[in-house]
Every structure is written in structure tokens, then in C-alpha cells.
């Protein structure tokens, strides 16, 4: 039987699906199967078990040569798994349940990413530039804004409340820059003019970012693709959480998770529309930090870095 796994969504979801796909390969060594990913297929490159099975939807002849031969097309959607939206399963575990039809996740490995010599050479050269510019011994990749962030009227707005505010980013980065070299992880439209302490890398794609996170000392970010990359390359970090739940979308057994105390509502994205929008309104204050709280975040990050 010829099977296709069609996996869509953000890049972080694709990385979180890697453990379940590797498990499927291990459990079904003789299976005839393919992976289709719209836009992020390169994240699976260099993984021996998956590289030759993954295709972008923009591949010429993909329908005639791959899709039309399928006996079944699976579209795993972890956000619709009850264990996931009830905060009992991680994204990786929900993918495992969907792809491997199991509730036993004890054999699920962490995500992985591998790189070419060219990618690692670029990463080390970029790290060298950061060290030359910052004159510090340790380097942090800092992703302050998530995929939902947009630049609006000289400010950064994220209606999903997963990104730091511009003020919080500027304050935290200035504090971190007194001890560490900082590299800003984000698209050019999210650059903040007042930010003079982070190094920018405007030409990097996602694989380049992942290779850079691999060679750096630490990762600081929010609920976005960077943390999934950091876990896949075994780089420790701190993830600052707002409206989402770390048990779902992060790796609490690996990262330092920082978040404000208080209630939050789950946003049932990909299930409902209005309830998601109302939950986002309820959670708006969860990424608003006072200067005192920013100092506490800074102290926690420094303590976590220096104890290693």
C-alpha cells in the first residue's frame, strides 16, 4: 500500500513531526510511503531516513509521479487531538498519535536536524563575526517575536500574544548584551530601529538559522520555530511563554520555561474561529512585562547559562 503523509502548518510543527516520522520508518521498514510538506521540506534534508521521502508541493510532476499513485493520503492534525488541546500531550506526541496510531510515546525520540559542511562553515563564520563585534565569550541567538508578529506603526504587534513587546525586547536585549554577544533571529521587517545591540543576519534561511543555533552557546526565544530548532540541535535555552502552553508546544524537560503567573485560556486554533479570537483577547496581558519582571527574566537566563 502506497501512503502519503501530508504535513502542513508552520515550520515548528514540521520539526515537531520529525520524531513520529522517524518512528514510523522504524516500525515499518518495508512500507511504501512519502512525505509532502508545503514550504518547509528542506527542514528534513540530511536526515538519512527521511530525506529521500520528502517532497515540496512545488516539485514539478509531483501529482503525476507521487500523489496519483497513493492508496491513502494522511493529513495528521495534532491540534484536533483531545489530549493535545487538553494539555496532556506535546505537539510531538500528538503527531505520534496521529501518524503511528498509538498512545505509547515512551519510545519517541527528540527531534533532530543535520547539516552539510557548507552550512556549518557558514554558521561558524557568522558566530566568529558575532564574537568579534560583541567581544564576549558566549553568544546567544535571540528570537523575541513569533510567526504571528507584524510591524505596525513603528511597533511590533502579535495578536496571538506569543511575542515580546518592543519595549520588553529592547530592555531585555540591552541587559543580555552586557554579558553576551546577541544575534537577532527574525525577518527584516521585524528589526527594531532602536535596537543597537544585536547582530542582524538578513540573508539567512531557516536551515542556516538552525545551523547557527547549533554552534552558538544558548538560545532565548518565544513560542516559535527557534525553540524547535534549538531542541533539534541540542542547544539549551530559555523560552518565554505567553498565551500558549509549554506542555503542548515546547520541551519543559529540556528548556528553562519562563511565564507570568495567572490564568490563561487555550486558543483552539484549527478547530474554531471565534473561540480562538476570544482566547487571544483574554491572554493579551500574558506577554506584558514590567521592568522588574524583565530584570527577573534576565537574572533567570543568566543563572541558567552560567550554571552549565
Buried (B, 14 or more C-beta within 10 A) or exposed (E): EEBBBBBBBBBBBBBBBBBBBBBBBEEEEEEEBBBBBEBBBBBBBBBEBBBEBBBEBEEEEBEEEBBEEBEEEBEBBBBEBEBBBEEEBBBBBBBBBBBBEBEEBEEBEEBBBBBEEEBBEBBBEBBEBBBEBBEBEBBBBBBBBBBBBEBEEEEBBBBBBBBBBBBBBBBBBBBBBEBBBBBBBBEEEBBBEEBEBBBEBEEBEBBBBBBBBBBBBBBBBBBBBBBBBBBBBEBBBBBBBBBBBBBBBBBEEBBBBBBBEEEBBBBBBEEEEEBBEEBBEBBBEBBBBEEEBBBEBBEBBBEBBEEE
